[in-house]
Amino acid sequence: MMDLKSFMDKYGNNFRTFGHGSIHGLIASVFFVLPVVAINALFERRSWKYIMLHWGFWAVSLLIMGGLICQFTQLK
C-alpha cells in the first residue's frame, strides 16, 4: 500500500488549474451558501429573485477564490 507522502509526491499537483478550482467553488456555493441564503430569505419572506441575486454574488466570489487558490497553490 502506498503511503500518503509518496501518493502526494506523485499526484499532488495534478489538476492545479483555475477551472478545476472554480468548479469546487461552484460546488461549495451550491451546497453551503445557497441553503443558508435561501432559508434566511424564506424566513424573511423575500422573493426568489432576491435569493438568486445574493447566491449569485457568493457563487461568483467563491468561483474566483477557488480558482485563484487552486491555480497558485503548489504542493512541495
Phi and psi in degrees as GROMACS dihedral restraints (atoms count N, CA, C in turn):
[ dihedral_restraints ]
;  ai    aj    ak    al  type     phi  dphi    fc
    3     4     5     6     1   -75.0    20    10
    4     5     6     7     1   139.3    20    10
    6     7     8     9     1   -84.1    20    10
    7     8     9    10     1   168.4    20    10
    9    10    11    12     1   -63.9    20    10
   10    11    12    13     1   -39.5    20    10
   12    13    14    15     1   -63.6    20    10
   13    14    15    16     1   -44.8    20    10
   15    16    17    18     1   -68.4    20    10
   16    17    18    19     1   -34.5    20    10
   18    19    20    21     1   -64.4    20    10
   19    20    21    22     1   -46.0    20    10
   21    22    23    24     1   -70.2    20    10
   22    23    24    25     1   -31.9    20    10
   24    25    26    27     1   -64.2    20    10
   25    26    27    28     1   -36.3    20    10
   27    28    29    30     1   -82.5    20    10
   28    29    30    31     1   -43.8    20    10
   30    31    32    33     1  -116.6    20    10
   31    32    33    34     1     3.1    20    10
   33    34    35    36     1   -62.7    20    10
   34    35    36    37     1   -32.8    20    10
   36    37    38    39     1  -104.4    20    10
   37    38    39    40     1    11.6    20    10
   39    40    41    42     1   -71.6    20    10
   40    41    42    43     1   148.0    20    10
   42    43    44    45     1    60.5    20    10
   43    44    45    46     1    35.8    20    10
   45    46    47    48     1   -92.9    20    10
   46    47    48    49     1    70.9    20    10
   48    49    50    51     1  -124.1    20    10
   49    50    51    52     1   161.4    20    10
   51    52    53    54     1   -62.5    20    10
   52    53    54    55     1   -41.1    20    10
   54    55    56    57     1   -63.6    20    10
   55    56    57    58     1   -40.0    20    10
   57    58    59    60     1   -65.1    20    10
   58    59    60    61     1   -42.9    20    10
   60    61    62    63     1   -66.9    20    10
   61    62    63    64     1   -35.8    20    10
   63    64    65    66     1   -70.0    20    10
   64    65    66    67     1   -32.1    20    10
   66    67    68    69     1   -63.2    20    10
   67    68    69    70     1   -41.9    20    10
   69    70    71    72     1   -65.5    20    10
   70    71    72    73     1   -35.6    20    10
   72    73    74    75     1   -64.6    20    10
   73    74    75    76     1   -39.7    20    10
   75    76    77    78     1   -65.6    20    10
   76    77    78    79     1   -43.4    20    10
   78    79    80    81     1   -61.7    20    10
   79    80    81    82     1   -42.2    20    10
   81    82    83    84     1   -63.1    20    10
   82    83    84    85     1   -38.7    20    10
   84    85    86    87     1   -68.6    20    10
   85    86    87    88     1   -35.8    20    10
   87    88    89    90     1   -70.2    20    10
   88    89    90    91     1   -42.8    20    10
   90    91    92    93     1   -92.0    20    10
   91    92    93    94     1   -17.8    20    10
   93    94    95    96     1  -112.6    20    10
   94    95    96    97     1   -47.7    20    10
   96    97    98    99     1   -80.3    20    10
   97    98    99   100     1   -46.6    20    10
   99   100   101   102     1   -57.9    20    10
  100   101   102   103     1   -46.0    20    10
  102   103   104   105     1   -63.1    20    10
  103   104   105   106     1   -38.6    20    10
  105   106   107   108     1   -66.2    20    10
  106   107   108   109     1   -47.1    20    10
  108   109   110   111     1   -65.2    20    10
  109   110   111   112     1   -43.1    20    10
  111   112   113   114     1   -66.5    20    10
  112   113   114   115     1   -44.6    20    10
  114   115   116   117     1   -63.9    20    10
  115   116   117   118     1   -44.0    20    10
  117   118   119   120     1   -62.9    20    10
  118   119   120   121     1   -44.0    20    10
  120   121   122   123     1   -68.5    20    10
  121   122   123   124     1   -35.5    20    10
  123   124   125   126     1   -67.7    20    10
  124   125   126   127     1   -35.2    20    10
  126   127   128   129     1   -66.8    20    10
  127   128   129   130     1   -29.8    20    10
  129   130   131   132     1   -86.7    20    10
  130   131   132   133     1     0.5    20    10
  132   133   134   135     1    58.6    20    10
  133   134   135   136     1    45.1    20    10
  135   136   137   138     1   -90.0    20    10
  136   137   138   139     1   166.6    20    10
  138   139   140   141     1   -83.7    20    10
  139   140   141   142     1   166.7    20    10
  141   142   143   144     1   -69.1    20    10
  142   143   144   145     1   -26.7    20    10
  144   145   146   147     1   -63.8    20    10
  145   146   147   148     1   -40.9    20    10
  147   148   149   150     1   -61.9    20    10
  148   149   150   151     1   -44.1    20    10
  150   151   152   153     1   -63.3    20    10
  151   152   153   154     1   -46.9    20    10
  153   154   155   156     1   -67.0    20    10
  154   155   156   157     1   -34.1    20    10
  156   157   158   159     1   -64.7    20    10
  157   158   159   160     1   -48.0    20    10
  159   160   161   162     1   -70.8    20    10
  160   161   162   163     1   -38.5    20    10
  162   163   164   165     1   -65.4    20    10
  163   164   165   166     1   -38.4    20    10
  165   166   167   168     1   -61.7    20    10
  166   167   168   169     1   -39.9    20    10
  168   169   170   171     1   -60.2    20    10
  169   170   171   172     1   -47.9    20    10
  171   172   173   174     1   -69.3    20    10
  172   173   174   175     1   -33.8    20    10
  174   175   176   177     1   -64.3    20    10
  175   176   177   178     1   -45.3    20    10
  177   178   179   180     1   -63.8    20    10
  178   179   180   181     1   -41.5    20    10
  180   181   182   183     1   -61.1    20    10
  181   182   183   184     1   -46.0    20    10
  183   184   185   186     1   -72.1    20    10
  184   185   186   187     1   -31.3    20    10
  186   187   188   189     1   -60.3    20    10
  187   188   189   190     1   -47.3    20    10
  189   190   191   192     1   -67.0    20    10
  190   191   192   193     1   -45.7    20    10
  192   193   194   195     1   -63.2    20    10
  193   194   195   196     1   -45.0    20    10
  195   196   197   198     1   -62.6    20    10
  196   197   198   199     1   -41.1    20    10
  198   199   200   201     1   -64.3    20    10
  199   200   201   202     1   -45.0    20    10
  201   202   203   204     1   -66.8    20    10
  202   203   204   205     1   -42.8    20    10
  204   205   206   207     1   -62.6    20    10
  205   206   207   208     1   -43.6    20    10
  207   208   209   210     1   -69.7    20    10
  208   209   210   211     1   -38.0    20    10
  210   211   212   213     1   -68.6    20    10
  211   212   213   214     1   -43.0    20    10
  213   214   215   216     1  -103.8    20    10
  214   215   216   217     1     4.4    20    10
  216   217   218   219     1   -99.2    20    10
  217   218   219   220     1   119.5    20    10
  219   220   221   222     1  -116.7    20    10
  220   221   222   223     1   130.3    20    10
  222   223   224   225     1   -81.1    20    10
  223   224   225   226     1   135.6    20    10
